[in-house]
Structures are given as C-alpha cells and as structure tokens.
C-alpha cells in the first residue's frame, strides 16, 4: 500500500534561518507531488507541484523553493525564513491528480 | 479569482441534526468534485467525491449533491456527530489537458462544529 511521510511534525525557526522540509512516498512510482500551505484563517494554497524528477512548477512567487532529487522525494526549502512563512505545510501525492490527492500529516512551522 | 468558493467559514450544528456544507464553482470545465475533512494539526483526508455525470453520491452518513446548472455542490452529514467537527474543504478538477489543469482547486474551507 502507498504511504506518505512528512517531517518534522513541528518546527520553530528564527527569522533569517534556512528551512528544509522533507516528504517521501512509498509504494508507488512516478507520483505527482505537491506542497501546500495552510496559513492561519486561510485555505489550502498550492505552492509547488512536480510531475517528475527535477520537474518543479511554482504556483506562487515567494521565499520558498522546492526540489525533487529522487522519484519519491520532495523537499521544500528556504535560504532565509520570513515571519510570513509561518504556517502549516502539507505534502501530497497523486497518480491521477484529477481524482484526488493523499496528504501527509503536515508540518507546523513557526518563524520567530 | 477564486474558482471554488466556500462562502461559509463556519457552521454550528446540534448533534443528531443534519449538517449541510455548501460549495460553488465558476469553471464549467470542472468535471470531478471532492470533499476533504481536516482535523487540526493533521493533513486533510478524503471523504467523498462525485463525477459530473452524477448528481448524487452517498456513502454512509455522507451524501454529496451536484447541481451542474447552478455550479453548486453540497455535502450533507446526517446524523451529525461531535467527531465530525473539523474543517471541510471542497475541491474540483478538470480533465488534464496539460500543465496544472488536472490539479485540484480547493475552496477555503468551512469549519463545522457539532455540539453535543
């Protein structure tokens, strides 16, 4: 069966520090991978999606970047965090995006 | 421009009664609709879906209704239980014609509170 792992679960980082969140998927090949953010009081905002290794599409210009060095690994990064980067970050995967995604358990990021 | 709208940020219902969560969309190309449920500090989980060729899909206490002419769908939960208290996201997608067009578009969510 397919599973998705996302870590860490919570993270508190100072402004200006770097960020690396990792997501891995097991039990499937060549999935579509996604990073979403849920900011306080807002819905799910798509940040990046990837249809294959080193193929990243950015939906929203921002202080973040994403990479997919392996088929089932998706990394969200920042060189210098801003206060506005605080939020709940979700990784998701899909083989057929039209029919829905499976989400990871999320990372609560607080930038202080 | 929001293509999927959930105009009620919150809804409070008594236990045992019906909960009705609404969702409107603007893109007539959408042909598949989903509802996700999200508890605090957890990822959303898939609840129920409906294809545009249907107008109703039922799964236990959950029923989704689709009105294509009105570009409106609703999720009915009956009877509502305290464990149903969560944020519910409506999502829609169109057959992938390339790029991001097959990706899900989410509404902003409705927070349901079911009171004992």
Contacts between the chains, C-beta under 8 A, distances in Angstrom:
chain1	res1	chain2	res2	distance
A	6	B	43	7.7
A	32	B	103	7.9
A	34	B	103	7.7
A	42	B	108	6.5
A	43	B	6	7.9
A	43	B	89	6.9
A	43	B	106	5.7
A	43	B	107	6.2
A	43	B	108	3.3
A	43	B	109	5.2
A	44	B	44	7.4
A	44	B	89	6.4
A	44	B	106	4.4
A	44	B	109	7.5
A	46	B	103	7.0
A	46	B	106	8.0
A	49	B	100	6.6
A	49	B	103	6.3
A	57	B	99	7.7
A	57	B	100	6.4
A	59	B	100	7.2
A	88	B	41	7.5
A	90	B	43	5.4
A	90	B	44	7.4
A	92	B	43	7.6
A	96	B	102	8.0
A	97	B	93	6.7
A	97	B	96	6.9
A	97	B	102	4.8
A	97	B	103	5.1
A	97	B	104	6.5
A	98	B	32	5.8
A	98	B	93	4.8
A	98	B	94	7.6
A	98	B	95	6.2
A	98	B	96	5.8
A	98	B	102	4.8
A	99	B	32	6.5
A	99	B	49	7.4
A	99	B	93	7.7
A	100	B	34	5.1
A	100	B	46	5.6
A	100	B	49	6.5
A	100	B	91	7.5
A	100	B	104	6.8
A	101	B	104	6.3
A	102	B	46	7.3
A	103	B	36	7.9
A	103	B	43	3.4
A	103	B	44	5.0
A	103	B	45	7.2
A	104	B	43	5.2
A	105	B	42	5.9
A	105	B	43	5.1
A	106	B	41	6.8
A	106	B	42	6.4
A	106	B	43	5.0
A	108	B	41	6.3
